[in-house]
Amino acid sequence: MTRPASLDALRFAFGTLTVLPVRVTRWDRAAARGGMLAAPLAGLVVGLAAAVAGGVLTALGATPLLAAAGAVAVPAALTRGLHLDGLADTADGLGSGKPADEALRIMKQSDIGPFGVVVLVLTLLGQTAALAACYGHGWVYGGTAAVVAAAGGRVAMTLACRAGVPAARPGGLGAAVAGVVPRGAALAVVAGAVLAACAAGAAFGGLSAVRFCVAAVGAVGASEAVLRRCRGRFGGVTGDVFGALCEISTISALLVLALR
């Protein structure tokens, strides 16, 4: 009996984007397409785990800052820090000032350069500070912000996999998923994510629905700006670029949600 394509898609999404014990059994373009369309679901699970960590710490009497630190640590652990590593490597490549081939070589090196260190530290500080402000409005708001931001980070990945976005080099995850998602499907995922964010914000009353909507749209806009820069600089996307887009989208959403 043929295994359902949806199962292959979920295996691809969770097997490549998390450390959960899911074995990727197919690595073809069809599985990659389904997997990247399902990427926001992986982000939803990661975000829920982060929200649980923050909620538990809050229940134990932790300050909003400590709850935020715990919530930020969970996604890093559930991805083995791969997205953060991608952010640092992308920063080194963009900041190197070298031609595309040389910049890509720098990104593949195992060490992290000064640009990567600065961007990584500022991003983690920004995520923690913004989420601490969210937890300052209550653990439910903080947890919801963590979920929306984590899912939004993976929406950025889905959108970056749309048709017409090339891989910067052959091989690797970037080449496996570059251009696999039809434009219409990618935009549908973005629209669904924005509507879901608005619905989540509506539960808090006032202008929260608008704030969550702006956070979702702003996160996509920020990731698209970085994607445009990477395409112009490297000629396309790599696995590192996808990680960078996820982290940039995440912090962009959190910064908006913190300004309640």
C-alpha positions in Angstrom: 0.0 0.0 0.0 1.3 3.4 -0.9 2.0 5.7 2.0 -0.1 8.9 2.0 1.7 11.9 0.6 0.6 13.9 3.6 2.6 11.6 5.9 5.7 12.0 3.7 5.2 15.8 3.9 5.0 15.7 7.7 8.0 13.5 8.0 10.0 15.9 5.8 8.9 18.9 7.7 9.5 17.6 11.2 12.5 15.5 10.2 14.4 18.4 8.7 13.2 21.3 10.8 13.2 19.8 14.3 15.2 17.2 16.3 12.1 15.2 17.0 12.7 11.5 16.2 11.1 11.5 12.8 12.8 9.6 9.9 12.7 11.3 6.5 11.9 8.4 4.1 11.6 10.5 0.9 13.9 13.2 -0.3 12.4 14.0 -3.7 10.8 17.2 -4.9 7.3 16.1 -4.2 8.1 15.3 -0.6 10.1 18.5 -0.3 7.1 20.5 -1.6 4.7 19.0 0.9 7.2 19.3 3.7 7.8 23.0 3.2 4.1 23.6 2.9 3.8 21.8 6.3 6.7 23.8 7.8 4.4 26.1 9.8 3.0 23.0 11.5 6.5 22.2 12.7 6.8 25.8 13.9 3.4 25.5 15.7 4.7 22.5 17.7 8.0 24.2 18.5 6.1 27.3 19.6 3.7 25.3 21.8 6.7 23.7 23.5 8.2 27.1 24.1 4.9 28.4 25.5 4.6 25.4 27.8 8.2 26.1 29.1 7.3 29.7 29.7 4.1 28.8 31.4 5.6 26.3 33.7 8.4 28.7 34.7 5.8 31.4 35.4 3.7 29.0 37.5 6.8 28.2 39.5 7.2 31.9 40.3 9.7 32.9 37.6 10.0 36.5 36.5 8.9 37.4 33.0 12.5 37.6 32.0 13.3 34.1 33.2 10.1 32.8 31.6 11.2 34.4 28.3 14.7 33.0 28.5 13.2 29.5 28.9 10.8 30.0 26.1 13.6 31.2 23.8 15.9 28.3 24.8 13.3 25.6 23.8 13.2 26.4 20.0 17.0 26.5 20.0 17.1 23.0 21.6 14.4 21.6 19.4 16.3 22.6 16.3 19.8 21.9 17.6 20.5 25.6 17.1 20.5 25.0 13.3 18.5 28.1 12.5 20.6 30.3 14.8 23.7 28.8 13.2 22.2 29.7 9.7 21.6 33.2 10.9 25.2 33.6 12.0 26.6 32.1 8.9 24.4 34.3 6.7 25.5 37.4 8.6 29.1 36.4 8.0 28.5 35.9 4.3 26.6 39.1 3.9 29.1 41.1 5.9 32.2 39.7 4.3 32.1 41.9 1.2 33.5 39.0 -0.8 32.2 37.8 -4.2 29.4 35.3 -4.1 31.5 32.2 -4.4 33.8 33.3 -1.7 31.0 34.4 0.6 29.3 31.0 0.2 32.6 29.4 1.1 32.8 31.5 4.3 29.2 30.4 5.2 30.2 26.8 4.9 33.0 27.1 7.4 32.4 25.6 10.9 33.6 28.7 12.8 31.6 31.9 13.3 33.0 35.3 12.4 32.5 38.7 14.0 29.4 39.6 12.0 27.8 36.3 12.9 28.6 36.7 16.6 27.2 40.2 16.8 24.0 39.3 14.9 23.5 36.1 16.9 23.9 37.8 20.3 21.7 40.8 19.4 19.0 38.5 18.0 18.9 36.3 21.1 18.9 39.3 23.3 16.1 40.9 21.2 14.0 37.8 21.3 14.4 37.4 25.0 13.7 41.0 25.8 10.7 41.2 23.5 9.2 37.9 24.9 9.8 39.1 28.4 7.7 42.2 27.7 5.0 39.9 26.3 5.1 37.7 29.5 4.8 41.0 31.4 1.3 41.1 30.1 0.5 37.7 31.5 1.6 34.1 30.7 -1.2 33.5 28.3 -0.2 36.5 26.2 3.4 35.6 26.4 2.8 32.0 25.4 0.6 33.0 22.5 3.3 35.4 21.3 5.8 32.5 21.4 3.5 30.3 19.3 2.7 32.9 16.7 6.3 34.0 16.3 7.6 30.4 16.0 5.0 29.5 13.4 5.6 32.7 11.6 9.3 31.9 11.3 8.4 28.8 9.4 5.9 30.6 7.2 8.9 32.7 6.1 10.6 29.4 5.1 7.6 28.3 3.1 7.4 31.6 1.2 11.1 31.5 0.4 10.6 28.1 -1.2 8.3 29.5 -3.8 8.8 29.0 -7.5 11.3 31.4 -9.0 13.6 31.6 -6.0 16.8 29.7 -7.0 19.3 27.8 -5.0 22.7 29.5 -4.5 24.6 26.3 -5.0 23.9 22.6 -5.8 23.5 20.2 -2.9 22.2 20.6 0.6 18.8 21.4 2.0 18.7 24.8 0.2 18.9 23.1 -3.2 16.5 20.4 -2.2 13.7 22.8 -1.4 14.4 25.9 -3.5 11.5 26.6 -5.8 9.4 23.6 -4.9 6.3 25.4 -3.6 4.0 27.0 -6.2 3.6 30.7 -5.7 -0.2 30.4 -5.2 0.2 27.8 -2.5 2.9 29.8 -0.7 0.7 32.9 -0.7 -2.2 30.9 0.6 0.0 29.7 3.5 0.9 33.3 4.3 -2.7 34.4 4.1 -3.8 31.6 6.4 -1.1 32.4 8.9 -2.0 36.1 9.0 -5.7 35.2 9.6 -4.7 32.7 12.3 -2.6 35.4 14.0 -5.5 37.9 13.9 -7.8 35.3 15.5 -5.3 34.6 18.2 -5.0 38.3 19.0 -8.7 38.8 19.0 -8.9 36.7 22.2 -7.1 39.5 24.1 -9.6 42.2 23.1 -8.9 45.8 22.2 -6.4 46.4 19.3 -4.7 43.0 19.9 -6.1 41.5 16.8 -4.7 44.3 14.7 -1.4 44.0 16.6 -1.1 40.3 15.9 -2.0 40.9 12.3 0.7 43.6 11.9 3.2 41.3 13.6 2.5 38.5 11.1 2.6 40.8 8.1 5.7 42.6 9.4 7.5 39.3 10.0 6.9 38.2 6.4 8.0 41.6 5.2 11.2 41.5 7.2 12.1 38.0 6.0 11.3 39.0 2.4 13.7 42.0 2.7 16.5 39.7 3.9 15.6 37.1 1.2 15.9 39.8 -1.5 19.3 40.8 -0.1 20.5 37.2 -0.1 19.4 36.6 -3.6 21.2 39.6 -4.8 24.3 38.8 -2.8 24.5 35.0 -3.2 22.4 34.4 -6.3 19.8 32.4 -4.4 19.1 30.6 -1.2 21.0 28.0 1.0 20.1 26.1 4.1 21.8 28.8 6.1 19.6 31.5 4.5 16.5 29.6 5.4 17.6 29.5 9.0 18.3 33.2 8.9 14.9 34.0 7.5 13.2 31.9 10.3 15.0 33.8 13.0 14.5 37.3 11.5 10.8 36.6 11.0 10.6 35.3 14.6 12.2 38.4 16.2 10.2 40.8 14.0 6.9 39.3 15.2 8.0 39.4 18.8 9.1 43.0 18.6 5.7 44.1 17.4 3.8 41.9 19.9 5.9 43.3 22.8 4.6 46.8 22.1 1.3 46.2 23.7 
